[in-house]
Amino acid sequence: MRKKTKKLRGSKTFGYGSKKKHRGRGHKGGHGFAGGCKHKHLEWRFGRHGFTRHGVIKEKKTINVEELNKFEGEVNLKELGYDKLLGSGYINKPLKVIVKEATPKAIEKIEAAGGEVIMG
């Protein structure tokens, strides 16, 4: 983004109206918050602004179906620290998977390979 100096080259007053207005602090109204109660349109100075989100959103740790190919027999994903099983990828062996949550696609793929999903 261009600086104001470059943008206003050739302008006599650089956006301050009269040349007199840019000389001292009188046009601004003083230093800092001096005369704060004398000027209008200072809503941004008072009150609360922004948005505060209450409550903590816990990130779910997920694993894809394809990553289950490295396991054998029964897999307890709750003990391994996973919260949800997602359906991305392929599985080519029957597994018994224990998990808190699973997507319908993930369940479908594991059952198609001859395995089962136990949720809870």
ZAMARGU-4260 file (C-alpha; in steps of 0.2 Angstrom, whole numbers, plus 5000, padded with zeros to 4 digits):
<rodrens>
0) 5000/5000/5000 | 5006/5017/4996 | 5011/5030/5009 | 5000/5045/5011 | 5015/5056/5007
5) 5017/5048/4990 | 4999/5048/4987 | 4996/5066/4990 | 5011/5073/4981 | 5006/5089/4972
10) 4992/5093/4984 | 4995/5110/4993 | 4987/5105/5009 | 4989/5086/5010 | 4971/5083/5015
15) 4970/5095/5030 | 4959/5108/5022 | 4967/5125/5026 | 4986/5127/5028 | 4983/5134/5045
20) 4974/5118/5051 | 4990/5107/5050 | 5001/5119/5060 | 4998/5115/5078 | 4988/5103/5089
25) 4973/5115/5089 | 4965/5107/5074 | 4967/5090/5082 | 4959/5096/5099 | 4975/5094/5109
30) 4987/5080/5115 | 4980/5062/5119 | 4963/5062/5127 | 4963/5081/5131 | 4946/5089/5129
35) 4938/5071/5127 | 4922/5077/5134 | 4921/5092/5123 | 4921/5083/5106 | 4907/5072/5098
40) 4909/5056/5090 | 4920/5048/5103 | 4910/5032/5105 | 4925/5021/5101 | 4933/5028/5116
45) 4920/5021/5128 | 4911/5004/5131 | 4916/4987/5126 | 4920/4982/5108 | 4923/4966/5099
50) 4916/4948/5103 | 4921/4936/5117 | 4918/4918/5115 | 4913/4909/5131 | 4916/4891/5133
55) 4930/4881/5126 | 4930/4872/5110 | 4939/4856/5111 | 4948/4850/5095 | 4944/4832/5091
60) 4958/4821/5086 | 4954/4811/5071 | 4961/4797/5061 | 4956/4791/5043 | 4951/4773/5038
65) 4967/4771/5028 | 4978/4773/5043 | 4970/4758/5051 | 4979/4747/5038 | 4995/4746/5050
70) 4984/4738/5064 | 4979/4720/5066 | 4964/4712/5074 | 4956/4723/5087 | 4960/4742/5088
75) 4954/4753/5102 | 4956/4771/5096 | 4949/4778/5112 | 4965/4771/5121 | 4976/4778/5107
80) 4969/4795/5110 | 4958/4797/5095 | 4940/4804/5096 | 4933/4802/5078 | 4936/4790/5064
85) 4934/4798/5046 | 4931/4789/5030 | 4946/4794/5019 | 4956/4780/5010 | 4954/4762/5008
90) 4955/4747/5020 | 4959/4729/5014 | 4958/4719/5030 | 4944/4715/5043 | 4946/4725/5059
95) 4936/4727/5075 | 4937/4746/5079 | 4932/4754/5095 | 4930/4772/5094 | 4919/4787/5102
100) 4913/4793/5085 | 4913/4788/5067 | 4907/4794/5050 | 4894/4784/5040 | 4907/4782/5026
105) 4920/4775/5038 | 4908/4763/5045 | 4903/4757/5028 | 4921/4754/5022 | 4926/4744/5038
110) 4910/4733/5037 | 4913/4731/5018 | 4930/4724/5022 | 4923/4712/5034 | 4926/4721/5050
115) 4915/4730/5063 | 4914/4747/5072 | 4909/4748/5090 | 4905/4766/5096 | 4903/4773/5113
</rodrens>
